[in-house]
Each structure stands twice: as C-alpha cells, then as structure tokens.
Amino acid sequence: MSTTPEERLDVSMTINGRRYRSTVEARRTLADFIREDAQLPGTKLGCEHGVCGACTVLLDDLPARSCLTLAVQAEGRQIRTVESLAEGQELNTLQRAFREQHGLQCGFCTAGFLMTATALLEENPTPTRDDIVETVSGSLCRCTGYQTIVSAIEQAAAEGQNVTNGGDQ
C-alpha cells in the first residue's frame, strides 16, 4: 500500500528526553516537527536541501539533516537538538568554547555546528585538527571563516568533560 504526501499518519518520538506524539502529513519534515510540534526553535532551516547543515540534529546519536528527514522516519527514535546541550541556563563545555572562541557571529548556523561537533566529540573525545576540519566541512557558515569554530571544538576537546549532558532534560 502506497502513502500519499497528504496522508496523515501518527508519529511518536523522543526529543531531548521528552516523548512527543502527533498526527502529521506524510511529507512533514522532522525539522518542521521539531520547530512547530515540539516548539523547539533552535533547529534552523537554511537551504532546505541538506547542504548548509543548519538543521542538523542527532538522530539516535548520529548527525542527521532534519530538513531531509521526514517526521515519520523518526517514529520511535531518539532525537537530540541544540536545546539538549545546556543544563538549564548553564552552557555545556562545547557551548562555552564557542562563546569564548567567538565561534558564532550571526548564530544562524551555530546549532547545526554544535550538534555536529557533539557527535564528533562523543565518538572521538580527542579528535585531531584534521578530524575537526573534516567534520565541520559538511556545514556552511557565512560569518566566521571556520577558524574560530575549529578552535572552539579544539578547546572543548582539550577540556574534555561535560561536552554534553546526554539530552536528559
């Protein structure tokens, strides 16, 4: 049986440790679900073609472009957004490093970079500079020139603890 884009389907997923359920059109993106249904505005929509990386979230702990992922594809899965990183008002190590190294300017791409870097640091707590450069090469920033982003990730790796709170908000 085929599903039409307009067909409505029930979906349930855990975002930042909280369960969300809704009935959505089959074509609804995960980014729209996160922003509108879950009311978590940190995930940004830039190009909506999967090129810029601003919409990156962690889907079962792996970076995913939420503008290319359908909400129904996230059925039963664990998602972490940028809102999962801070503990209340307390920034985590990576967020503080971005602030201290000026790894953000306009801030539009920052959430995507933070989530991409979180996945990197969880997989490899001591990445080389080349590892970091390769990882961030999949995201676009029009303001920083990338050097400060790379420096922020290097700083967070050097500090080495509390990079993420695991999304248990």
PyMOL commands that set and color helices and strands:
alter all, ss='L'
color gray80, all
select helices_A, chain A and resi 30-37+71-74+82-84+93-100+110-123+129-136+147-159
alter helices_A, ss='H'
color red, helices_A
select strands_A, chain A and resi 8-15+18-25+56-59+62-65+78-80
alter strands_A, ss='S'
color yellow, strands_A
deselect
rebuild
show_as cartoon
